[in-house]
Amino acid sequence: MSGSTDWKLPLQGNNDLLVITEPQMIEDIHYQYFMAGADIAETNTFSATSVAQADYACESAVYDINYRGVLVARALRCGLRPKTESGGS
């Protein structure tokens, strides 16, 4: 998955990939929610299952999407609010 740009199918709508391709964007969204008073961060991995990713021929990316989703949410959580929970979406 890492760095590949040769996809079999269009990826439009596969927003879960943003934790890999645009992690700063996802981190910025988490930050804005925390600044607005949120107590938890979601991982942006709602469709990070082999069934959902099959629509994009990205089944092999499921582990990476979930892993990086947690890393992004946890990194910001640890930096901002030590008592805040990270939750799946």
N, C-alpha and C positions, 0 to 999 in steps of 0.2 A: 504494500500500500504506500509506503513512504516515498513521496516524491514523484510517483508515476503520473503522467498526464495522458497516457494512451488508454482511454476507457472504451469498452465495448458498447456502452449505452450512455445516453445523456444523463448527467448528474443533477440537472435542475430539479429542485425540490428535496434533495437529499441533504437537509440542513444539519443532520447529525455529523456529517463530514467536516463541518466548520470547526469542531474541536481539534481537528488535525490540520486543516488547511488555513484556518484563521483563528488560532487560539486567543490572540489578543482581542479580537472582536468579542468573543464569548466572555473573556475576562472583564472587558469593559462593561458588558451588559450586567454581569454579576455585581460589579462594583457599583453601578448605578442603582441596582436594587438594594444593596446594603446601605448605601447612602440615603435611600428613601425610607429605611427602617426595616427592611426584610431581616428575618431571623434565620432563614435557611437559604441554601443555594442548590439549585437543581443541576444535573449533570449534562443536560442537553443530549440525552441518549435514548429518548423515547423509542426511536425506530432502529436502535442499534441491536437488532436481532438478525439471525441468518434469514428468516422468512422475509422481513421487511427489506433488508439489503439486497435480496435476490432480485427485487424490482430494478436494481441498478447494476447487477452483476458484481456487487461489492461484498459478497458473503465473507470473503477472506479478511475484510477490514473490521469485522464485528469486535474482535478483542481489542484492537487498537483504538477504535472509537470509544468503547466503554472505559478503557484504561486512561486514555487521555482526557476524557470527560471528567473523570474523578480527579485527575491531577490538576486540571485547570480550576475546578470548583474548590478543591482542598487548598491549593496554593493561595488563592485569594482569601479564603476563609481564615487561614492561619495568619495571614498578614494583617487582616482587619479586625476580626472578632474571634478571639480564641475560644469562646463558648458557643459559637454558632455551629449548627449541624449542616452537613452536606447531605442532600437527598437525591435519589434518582428521579427522573422525570417520567 
